[in-house]
Amino acid sequence: MGDVCDNCPQVANPGQEDADRNGIGDACQNRPPVASVDPNPVVVAEGDIGIADGSGSSDPDGDPIRYAWDCQDGILVEADGDGLIIDATNLDAPPEGLRFICSLTVTDDEGLQDVQEFTIIVVNVDSDDDGVDDGDDNCVNTPNPNQEDLDQDGIGDVCDDDIDGDGIPNEGDNCIRTPNPQ
């Protein structure tokens, strides 16, 4: 085909595809990049760190892409190129968990963009299965659903070495539930 009739003379396109019918062959037009976040949703346990991975994002023309991450307030995040580090170390999630809406915007060299929204879910953790989540549990690894704490030192009685808080360890205390320092 001669250049006069070719809708993209610098790039081989024997089928002369022109999806938007603007007279410029598809092979000569910049196409927008594609944003992709994995996993979606991103599930992170309270007290933990998670990662949203945007490395599956791409540009169909092979152009380099820039990443811009955005999340609603309430969750600490740090962008690291094609990844997003999610910090839930200081969050205490309620039993139903916490949800945060975020987005990844990828932009190519010519300014075309694509956006993918995704959700971060911070799940509640109850390591000892006593019905009290770890963020509120005064004895995280030993079941104590009543959260008894006689000396009110923040350590549950079932894992407190000095239940009555009199300074005498339980093993040597003649009355572990009544303070009686010797």
MDAnalysis code that builds the backbone (N, CA, C; Angstrom):
import MDAnalysis as mda
import numpy as np

u = mda.Universe.empty(546, n_residues=182, atom_resindex=np.repeat(np.arange(182), 3), trajectory=True)
u.add_TopologyAttr("name", ["N", "CA", "C"] * 182)
u.add_TopologyAttr("resid", np.arange(1, 183))
u.add_TopologyAttr("resname", ["MET", "GLY", "ASP", "VAL", "CYS", "ASP", "ASN", "CYS", "PRO", "GLN", "VAL", "ALA", "ASN", "PRO", "GLY", "GLN", "GLU", "ASP", "ALA", "ASP", "ARG", "ASN", "GLY", "ILE", "GLY", "ASP", "ALA", "CYS", "GLN", "ASN", "ARG", "PRO", "PRO", "VAL", "ALA", "SER", "VAL", "ASP", "PRO", "ASN", "PRO", "VAL", "VAL", "VAL", "ALA", "GLU", "GLY", "ASP", "ILE", "GLY", "ILE", "ALA", "ASP", "GLY", "SER", "GLY", "SER", "SER", "ASP", "PRO", "ASP", "GLY", "ASP", "PRO", "ILE", "ARG", "TYR", "ALA", "TRP", "ASP", "CYS", "GLN", "ASP", "GLY", "ILE", "LEU", "VAL", "GLU", "ALA", "ASP", "GLY", "ASP", "GLY", "LEU", "ILE", "ILE", "ASP", "ALA", "THR", "ASN", "LEU", "ASP", "ALA", "PRO", "PRO", "GLU", "GLY", "LEU", "ARG", "PHE", "ILE", "CYS", "SER", "LEU", "THR", "VAL", "THR", "ASP", "ASP", "GLU", "GLY", "LEU", "GLN", "ASP", "VAL", "GLN", "GLU", "PHE", "THR", "ILE", "ILE", "VAL", "VAL", "ASN", "VAL", "ASP", "SER", "ASP", "ASP", "ASP", "GLY", "VAL", "ASP", "ASP", "GLY", "ASP", "ASP", "ASN", "CYS", "VAL", "ASN", "THR", "PRO", "ASN", "PRO", "ASN", "GLN", "GLU", "ASP", "LEU", "ASP", "GLN", "ASP", "GLY", "ILE", "GLY", "ASP", "VAL", "CYS", "ASP", "ASP", "ASP", "ILE", "ASP", "GLY", "ASP", "GLY", "ILE", "PRO", "ASN", "GLU", "GLY", "ASP", "ASN", "CYS", "ILE", "ARG", "THR", "PRO", "ASN", "PRO", "GLN"])
u.atoms.positions = np.array([
    [0.857, -1.173, 0.000],
    [0.000, 0.000, 0.000],
    [0.900, 1.231, 0.000],
    [0.608, 2.212, -0.801],
    [1.411, 3.425, -0.863],
    [1.182, 4.285, 0.373],
    [2.164, 5.141, 0.678],
    [2.078, 5.993, 1.867],
    [0.880, 6.932, 1.838],
    [0.422, 7.323, 0.653],
    [-0.711, 8.244, 0.548],
    [-1.968, 7.628, 1.149],
    [-2.139, 6.333, 0.956],
    [-3.332, 5.653, 1.471],
    [-3.105, 5.010, 2.839],
    [-1.875, 4.994, 3.330],
    [-1.522, 4.326, 4.585],
    [-1.900, 5.219, 5.758],
    [-2.696, 4.691, 6.692],
    [-3.119, 5.507, 7.839],
    [-2.062, 5.541, 8.954],
    [-0.922, 4.876, 8.709],
    [0.167, 4.866, 9.685],
    [1.445, 4.521, 8.934],
    [1.996, 5.472, 8.161],
    [3.099, 5.163, 7.264],
    [4.402, 4.741, 7.955],
    [4.647, 5.132, 9.210],
    [5.913, 4.797, 9.874],
    [5.875, 3.428, 10.570],
    [4.700, 2.844, 10.738],
    [4.571, 1.573, 11.448],
    [3.799, 0.596, 10.565],
    [4.320, -0.629, 10.486],
    [3.646, -1.641, 9.669],
    [2.291, -1.978, 10.281],
    [1.258, -1.851, 9.506],
    [-0.096, -2.219, 9.927],
    [-0.898, -2.605, 8.691],
    [-0.623, -3.801, 8.176],
    [-1.228, -4.220, 6.911],
    [-2.748, -4.223, 6.933],
    [-3.387, -4.379, 8.079],
    [-4.851, -4.388, 8.128],
    [-5.454, -2.993, 8.204],
    [-4.606, -1.969, 8.389],
    [-5.057, -0.574, 8.461],
    [-6.152, -0.361, 9.516],
    [-6.009, -1.043, 10.675],
    [-7.001, -0.913, 11.750],
    [-7.075, 0.532, 12.230],
    [-8.297, 1.003, 12.461],
    [-8.552, 2.373, 12.931],
    [-9.834, 2.340, 13.757],
    [-9.736, 1.846, 14.993],
    [-10.916, 1.596, 15.831],
    [-11.753, 2.845, 16.067],
    [-11.115, 3.996, 16.240],
    [-11.901, 5.205, 16.519],
    [-12.245, 5.994, 15.255],
    [-11.866, 5.447, 14.092],
    [-12.190, 6.019, 12.780],
    [-11.779, 7.491, 12.633],
    [-10.585, 7.802, 13.179],
    [-10.105, 9.183, 13.069],
    [-9.094, 9.375, 11.940],
    [-8.857, 8.318, 11.161],
    [-7.937, 8.414, 10.034],
    [-6.497, 8.115, 10.406],
    [-6.221, 7.929, 11.699],
    [-4.871, 7.574, 12.147],
    [-4.918, 6.122, 12.586],
    [-4.053, 5.311, 12.012],
    [-4.042, 3.886, 12.314],
    [-3.810, 3.609, 13.798],
    [-4.457, 2.565, 14.293],
    [-4.326, 2.188, 15.704],
    [-2.869, 1.984, 16.095],
    [-2.056, 1.477, 15.196],
    [-0.654, 1.206, 15.491],
    [0.137, 2.488, 15.752],
    [-0.370, 3.636, 15.330],
    [0.330, 4.915, 15.509],
    [-0.216, 5.731, 16.678],
    [-1.244, 5.267, 17.320],
    [-1.843, 6.044, 18.406],
    [-1.374, 5.534, 19.755],
    [-1.180, 6.475, 20.661],
    [-0.837, 6.106, 22.031],
    [-2.082, 5.551, 22.703],
    [-1.915, 4.410, 23.332],
    [-3.018, 3.809, 24.071],
    [-2.770, 3.990, 25.568],
    [-3.813, 4.119, 26.351],
    [-3.620, 4.350, 27.790],
    [-3.032, 3.123, 28.486],
    [-2.308, 3.381, 29.576],
    [-1.798, 2.260, 30.366],
    [-2.948, 1.574, 31.092],
    [-2.638, 0.439, 31.714],
    [-3.642, -0.320, 32.453],
    [-3.147, -0.492, 33.890],
    [-3.934, 0.023, 34.854],
    [-3.596, -0.111, 36.272],
    [-4.094, -1.458, 36.783],
    [-3.256, -2.096, 37.602],
    [-3.636, -3.382, 38.172],
    [-3.059, -3.493, 39.582],
    [-3.918, -3.823, 40.546],
    [-3.492, -3.997, 41.932],
    [-3.790, -5.433, 42.346],
    [-2.793, -6.058, 42.970],
    [-2.945, -7.433, 43.418],
    [-2.430, -7.525, 44.849],
    [-3.115, -8.164, 45.759],
    [-4.476, -8.680, 45.599],
    [-5.482, -7.540, 45.738],
    [-6.694, -7.818, 45.426],
    [-7.773, -6.859, 45.610],
    [-9.016, -7.630, 46.038],
    [-9.416, -7.516, 47.293],
    [-8.922, -6.586, 48.302],
    [-7.606, -7.057, 48.927],
    [-6.905, -6.086, 49.551],
    [-5.699, -6.390, 50.309],
    [-6.146, -6.602, 51.754],
    [-5.896, -7.781, 52.297],
    [-6.307, -8.099, 53.666],
    [-5.065, -8.095, 54.558],
    [-5.127, -7.277, 55.623],
    [-4.009, -7.139, 56.556],
    [-4.545, -7.357, 57.963],
    [-3.839, -8.153, 58.752],
    [-4.231, -8.364, 60.148],
    [-3.841, -7.148, 60.970],
    [-4.719, -6.784, 61.931],
    [-4.354, -5.689, 62.825],
    [-3.009, -6.019, 63.460],
    [-2.165, -4.997, 63.611],
    [-0.850, -5.213, 64.183],
    [0.188, -5.703, 63.186],
    [-0.149, -5.730, 61.893],
    [0.751, -6.300, 60.892],
    [1.013, -5.295, 59.768],
    [1.882, -5.685, 58.841],
    [2.220, -4.900, 57.650],
    [1.734, -5.682, 56.429],
    [1.177, -4.982, 55.452],
    [0.737, -5.620, 54.218],
    [1.278, -4.871, 53.014],
    [1.106, -5.455, 51.841],
    [1.588, -4.822, 50.604],
    [0.539, -4.951, 49.511],
    [0.287, -3.837, 48.848],
    [-0.509, -3.836, 47.622],
    [0.497, -3.785, 46.477],
    [0.360, -4.673, 45.523],
    [1.328, -4.815, 44.443],
    [0.748, -4.284, 43.134],
    [1.365, -3.248, 42.591],
    [0.913, -2.675, 41.329],
    [1.795, -3.059, 40.156],
    [2.705, -4.029, 40.369],
    [3.667, -4.378, 39.311],
    [3.006, -5.036, 38.099],
    [1.754, -5.444, 38.235],
    [1.031, -6.001, 37.095],
    [0.481, -4.926, 36.165],
    [0.632, -3.657, 36.540],
    [0.215, -2.559, 35.669],
    [1.122, -2.529, 34.446],
    [0.577, -2.048, 33.333],
    [1.370, -2.065, 32.100],
    [0.923, -0.985, 31.134],
    [1.731, -0.774, 30.119],
    [1.374, 0.129, 29.038],
    [1.427, -0.669, 27.740],
    [0.319, -0.728, 27.001],
    [0.290, -1.561, 25.794],
    [1.263, -1.098, 24.712],
    [1.734, 0.156, 24.806],
    [2.703, 0.662, 23.833],
    [4.133, 0.463, 24.311],
    [4.293, -0.063, 25.521],
    [5.630, -0.275, 26.071],
    [6.238, 0.959, 26.695],
    [5.455, 2.039, 26.812],
    [5.967, 3.262, 27.428],
    [6.175, 3.055, 28.921],
    [7.161, 3.768, 29.508],
    [7.316, 3.704, 30.963],
    [6.086, 4.320, 31.634],
    [5.764, 3.838, 32.834],
    [4.612, 4.382, 33.562],
    [5.045, 4.849, 34.947],
    [4.306, 5.852, 35.441],
    [4.500, 6.370, 36.794],
    [3.323, 5.903, 37.638],
    [3.599, 5.681, 38.927],
    [2.587, 5.175, 39.856],
    [2.238, 6.258, 40.863],
    [0.953, 6.456, 41.121],
    [0.495, 7.374, 42.165],
    [-0.556, 6.642, 42.997],
    [-0.279, 6.501, 44.286],
    [-1.167, 5.781, 45.206],
    [-1.915, 6.786, 46.058],
    [-3.158, 6.485, 46.393],
    [-3.951, 7.365, 47.244],
    [-4.887, 6.513, 48.096],
    [-4.962, 6.837, 49.388],
    [-5.866, 6.126, 50.302],
    [-6.579, 7.116, 51.202],
    [-7.775, 6.739, 51.616],
    [-8.508, 7.587, 52.539],
    [-7.782, 7.620, 53.876],
    [-8.059, 8.660, 54.666],
    [-7.431, 8.823, 55.976],
    [-7.774, 7.663, 56.899],
    [-6.859, 7.406, 57.842],
    [-7.111, 6.394, 58.851],
    [-6.183, 5.202, 58.757],
    [-5.489, 5.057, 57.639],
    [-4.546, 3.944, 57.462],
    [-3.199, 4.541, 57.036],
    [-2.125, 4.082, 57.667],
    [-0.795, 4.543, 57.297],
    [-0.309, 3.751, 56.095],
    [0.089, 4.467, 55.061],
    [0.609, 3.824, 53.858],
    [1.856, 4.566, 53.405],
    [2.724, 3.842, 52.708],
    [3.920, 4.448, 52.138],
    [4.115, 3.887, 50.740],
    [4.107, 4.795, 49.763],
    [4.289, 4.374, 48.376],
    [5.746, 4.007, 48.139],
    [5.948, 2.931, 47.399],
    [7.290, 2.467, 47.061],
    [7.277, 2.041, 45.595],
    [7.198, 3.030, 44.694],
    [7.138, 2.731, 43.260],
    [5.879, 1.965, 42.931],
    [6.044, 0.719, 42.462],
    [4.881, -0.062, 42.063],
    [4.253, -0.827, 43.233],
    [4.698, -0.529, 44.449],
    [4.118, -1.172, 45.631],
    [3.642, -0.155, 46.642],
    [2.723, -0.576, 47.482],
    [2.212, 0.260, 48.554],
    [2.346, -0.530, 49.849],
    [3.104, 0.017, 50.795],
    [3.292, -0.630, 52.091],
    [2.176, -0.150, 53.009],
    [1.464, -1.086, 53.598],
    [0.301, -0.794, 54.437],
    [0.662, -1.125, 55.882],
    [0.600, -0.120, 56.752],
    [1.011, -0.286, 58.144],
    [-0.214, -0.323, 59.054],
    [-0.554, -1.521, 59.515],
    [-1.684, -1.688, 60.439],
    [-1.191, -2.045, 61.841],
    [0.103, -1.736, 62.118],
    [0.687, -2.137, 63.399],
    [0.039, -1.438, 64.588],
    [-0.482, -0.246, 64.385],
    [-1.090, 0.483, 65.503],
    [-2.610, 0.544, 65.418],
    [-3.195, -0.312, 64.594],
    [-4.652, -0.318, 64.472],
    [-5.260, -1.427, 65.325],
    [-6.377, -1.114, 65.934],
    [-7.151, -2.087, 66.695],
    [-8.504, -2.191, 65.988],
    [-8.642, -3.216, 65.179],
    [-9.852, -3.372, 64.371],
    [-10.994, -3.937, 65.204],
    [-12.206, -3.435, 64.990],
    [-13.367, -4.028, 65.649],
    [-13.636, -5.418, 65.061],
    [-14.517, -6.193, 65.666],
    [-14.779, -7.555, 65.167],
    [-15.105, -7.617, 63.683],
    [-15.794, -6.617, 63.142],
    [-16.150, -6.642, 61.715],
    [-15.018, -6.141, 60.824],
    [-13.904, -5.701, 61.414],
    [-12.761, -5.225, 60.647],
    [-12.905, -3.762, 60.250],
    [-11.898, -3.252, 59.573],
    [-11.884, -1.877, 59.064],
    [-11.687, -1.932, 57.561],
    [-12.346, -1.004, 56.825],
    [-12.231, -0.956, 55.370],
    [-11.762, 0.428, 54.953],
    [-10.814, 0.434, 54.027],
    [-10.285, 1.681, 53.488],
    [-10.290, 1.582, 51.967],
    [-10.799, 2.633, 51.322],
    [-10.824, 2.680, 49.859],
    [-9.572, 3.420, 49.384],
    [-8.885, 2.815, 48.428],
    [-7.652, 3.383, 47.894],
    [-7.700, 3.324, 46.370],
    [-6.700, 3.955, 45.749],
    [-6.616, 3.883, 44.287],
    [-5.167, 3.919, 43.840],
    [-4.939, 3.317, 42.701],
    [-3.656, 3.378, 42.010],
    [-3.920, 4.037, 40.665],
    [-3.170, 5.119, 40.384],
    [-3.232, 5.773, 39.076],
    [-1.900, 5.550, 38.388],
    [-1.945, 5.000, 37.183],
    [-0.728, 4.857, 36.372],
    [-0.837, 5.828, 35.198],
    [0.296, 6.476, 34.903],
    [0.345, 7.497, 33.855],
    [1.516, 7.196, 32.928],
    [1.264, 7.273, 31.612],
    [2.363, 7.053, 30.663],
    [3.041, 8.374, 30.333],
    [4.088, 8.326, 29.499],
    [4.875, 9.519, 29.156],
    [4.074, 10.590, 28.430],
    [2.976, 10.204, 27.820],
    [2.171, 11.186, 27.095],
    [0.985, 11.678, 27.914],
    [0.927, 11.289, 29.190],
    [-0.107, 11.801, 30.089],
    [-1.385, 10.995, 30.149],
    [-1.469, 9.900, 29.382],
    [-2.666, 9.070, 29.479],
    [-2.620, 8.283, 30.779],
    [-3.804, 8.100, 31.387],
    [-3.868, 7.467, 32.707],
    [-4.920, 6.376, 32.763],
    [-4.752, 5.524, 33.773],
    [-5.785, 4.572, 34.149],
    [-5.770, 4.504, 35.666],
    [-6.948, 4.297, 36.248],
    [-7.093, 4.246, 37.700],
    [-7.765, 2.943, 38.082],
    [-7.233, 2.290, 39.109],
    [-7.922, 1.137, 39.685],
    [-8.143, 1.408, 41.157],
    [-9.412, 1.337, 41.561],
    [-9.739, 1.409, 42.983],
    [-9.574, 0.036, 43.588],
    [-9.171, 0.011, 44.858],
    [-9.067, -1.251, 45.579],
    [-9.368, -0.998, 47.042],
    [-9.586, -2.064, 47.768],
    [-9.957, -1.962, 49.170],
    [-8.885, -2.609, 50.038],
    [-8.573, -1.941, 51.137],
    [-7.732, -2.532, 52.178],
    [-8.673, -2.913, 53.305],
    [-8.593, -4.160, 53.742],
    [-9.402, -4.621, 54.872],
    [-8.447, -5.008, 55.998],
    [-8.582, -4.333, 57.137],
    [-7.800, -4.679, 58.324],
    [-8.693, -5.570, 59.173],
    [-8.250, -6.816, 59.360],
    [-9.073, -7.786, 60.072],
    [-8.699, -7.853, 61.548],
    [-9.695, -8.148, 62.331],
    [-9.548, -8.323, 63.754],
    [-8.831, -9.636, 64.032],
    [-7.962, -9.655, 65.046],
    [-7.219, -10.863, 65.401],
    [-7.509, -11.217, 66.855],
    [-7.808, -12.482, 67.096],
    [-8.016, -13.010, 68.452],
    [-7.176, -14.277, 68.573],
    [-5.897, -14.112, 68.897],
    [-4.932, -15.218, 68.895],
    [-5.314, -16.370, 69.803],
    [-5.912, -16.064, 70.973],
    [-6.222, -17.131, 71.927],
    [-7.670, -17.599, 71.857],
    [-8.428, -17.046, 70.909],
    [-9.804, -17.497, 70.657],
    [-10.724, -17.371, 71.872],
    [-10.524, -16.305, 72.657],
    [-11.368, -16.137, 73.841],
    [-12.481, -15.114, 73.644],
    [-12.622, -14.617, 72.414],
    [-13.678, -13.654, 72.122],
    [-13.262, -12.216, 72.352],
    [-12.025, -11.989, 72.763],
    [-11.505, -10.634, 72.968],
    [-10.347, -10.462, 71.995],
    [-10.460, -9.450, 71.093],
    [-9.413, -9.306, 70.090],
    [-8.098, -8.861, 70.728],
    [-7.005, -9.196, 70.064],
    [-5.668, -8.967, 70.612],
    [-5.427, -7.528, 71.032],
    [-5.981, -6.577, 70.318],
    [-5.779, -5.174, 70.662],
    [-6.376, -4.789, 72.007],
    [-7.336, -5.566, 72.484],
    [-7.986, -5.274, 73.764],
    [-7.724, -6.345, 74.815],
    [-7.049, -7.419, 74.441],
    [-6.849, -8.571, 75.319],
    [-5.684, -8.321, 76.277],
    [-5.908, -8.535, 77.578],
    [-4.836, -8.321, 78.549],
    [-3.975, -9.566, 78.748],
    [-4.266, -10.599, 77.992],
    [-3.459, -11.822, 78.009],
    [-3.654, -12.491, 76.639],
    [-2.887, -12.026, 75.666],
    [-3.107, -12.337, 74.250],
    [-3.032, -13.824, 73.912],
    [-2.140, -14.564, 74.551],
    [-1.923, -15.957, 74.150],
    [-2.565, -16.991, 75.060],
    [-3.305, -16.550, 76.082],
    [-3.985, -17.466, 76.991],
    [-5.444, -17.035, 77.100],
    [-6.390, -17.943, 76.843],
    [-7.807, -17.562, 76.897],
    [-8.206, -17.046, 78.279],
    [-8.839, -15.884, 78.268],
    [-9.384, -15.298, 79.491],
    [-10.520, -14.353, 79.105],
    [-11.670, -14.932, 78.753],
    [-12.768, -14.119, 78.231],
    [-13.271, -13.048, 79.201],
    [-13.085, -13.233, 80.512],
    [-13.563, -12.237, 81.478],
    [-12.565, -11.119, 81.717],
    [-11.328, -11.280, 81.226],
    [-10.290, -10.252, 81.336],
    [-10.023, -9.834, 82.786],
    [-10.077, -10.800, 83.703],
    [-9.828, -10.495, 85.111],
    [-8.408, -9.985, 85.297],
    [-8.282, -8.928, 86.114],
    [-6.989, -8.297, 86.379],
    [-7.059, -7.698, 87.781],
    [-6.868, -8.534, 88.798],
    [-7.042, -8.142, 90.198],
    [-6.252, -6.893, 90.557],
    [-4.968, -6.858, 90.200],
    [-4.140, -5.713, 90.584],
    [-4.180, -4.572, 89.573],
    [-4.981, -4.716, 88.552],
    [-5.193, -3.686, 87.520],
    [-3.882, -3.162, 86.930],
    [-2.967, -4.112, 86.661],
    [-1.682, -3.727, 86.059],
    [-1.672, -3.902, 84.537],
    [-2.829, -4.262, 83.969],
    [-2.927, -4.445, 82.522],
    [-2.550, -5.835, 82.059],
    [-2.132, -6.694, 82.988],
    [-1.795, -8.083, 82.665],
    [-2.884, -8.962, 83.262],
    [-3.548, -9.750, 82.432],
    [-4.624, -10.620, 82.901],
    [-4.137, -11.603, 83.959],
    [-4.986, -11.889, 84.931],
    [-4.603, -12.773, 86.036],
    [-4.074, -14.119, 85.563],
    [-4.614, -14.672, 84.472],
    [-4.174, -16.000, 84.031],
    [-2.742, -16.002, 83.505],
    [-2.176, -14.846, 83.224],
    [-0.782, -14.815, 82.782],
    [0.056, -13.825, 83.589],
    [-0.433, -13.404, 84.739],
    [0.280, -12.458, 85.609],
    [1.107, -13.245, 86.623],
    [2.408, -12.965, 86.674],
    [3.295, -13.645, 87.629],
    [3.059, -13.195, 89.071],
    [2.353, -12.063, 89.241],
    [2.049, -11.548, 90.576],
    [0.613, -11.021, 90.554],
    [-0.340, -11.934, 90.675],
    [-1.763, -11.597, 90.513],
    [-2.207, -10.461, 91.431],
    [-1.791, -10.492, 92.702],
    [-2.275, -9.475, 93.651],
    [-1.416, -8.214, 93.668],
    [-0.297, -8.205, 92.918],
    [0.514, -6.998, 92.799],
    [1.254, -6.605, 94.064],
    [1.527, -7.570, 94.954],
    [2.208, -7.227, 96.206],
    [3.723, -7.357, 96.112],
    [4.240, -7.642, 94.911],
    [5.675, -7.754, 94.725],
    [6.229, -9.139, 94.982],
    [5.382, -10.070, 95.382],
    [5.812, -11.448, 95.633],
    [5.259, -12.313, 94.509],
    [6.148, -12.986, 93.753],
    [5.665, -13.831, 92.656],
    [4.704, -14.895, 93.169],
    [3.744, -15.261, 92.346],
    [2.708, -16.224, 92.722],
    [3.284, -17.499, 93.324],
    [4.413, -18.009, 92.750],
    [4.964, -19.275, 93.255],
    [5.366, -19.195, 94.725],
    [5.781, -18.026, 95.183],
    [6.220, -17.896, 96.576],
    [5.238, -17.147, 97.454],
    [4.088, -16.788, 96.900],
    [3.092, -15.999, 97.639],
    [2.143, -16.934, 98.368],
    [1.978, -16.734, 99.676],
    [1.094, -17.605, 100.459],
    [-0.375, -17.286, 100.238],
    [-0.660, -16.154, 99.573],
    [-2.051, -15.761, 99.333],
    [-2.055, -14.936, 98.046],
    [-2.131, -15.614, 96.895],
    [-1.906, -14.937, 95.614],
    [-3.001, -13.944, 95.229],
    [-4.169, -13.981, 95.885],
    [-5.248, -13.058, 95.553],
    [-5.442, -11.962, 96.606],
    [-4.586, -11.928, 97.632],
    [-4.648, -10.891, 98.661],
    [-3.257, -10.314, 98.844],
    [-3.090, -9.015, 98.596],
    [-1.765, -8.412, 98.781],
    [-1.306, -8.546, 100.231],
    [-0.130, -9.107, 100.438],
    [0.430, -9.200, 101.773],
    [1.962, -9.217, 101.657],
    [2.541, -8.065, 101.372],
    [4.003, -8.033, 101.236],
    [4.679, -8.443, 102.529],
    [5.783, -9.154, 102.414],
    [6.480, -9.626, 103.619],
    [7.589, -8.692, 103.994],
])
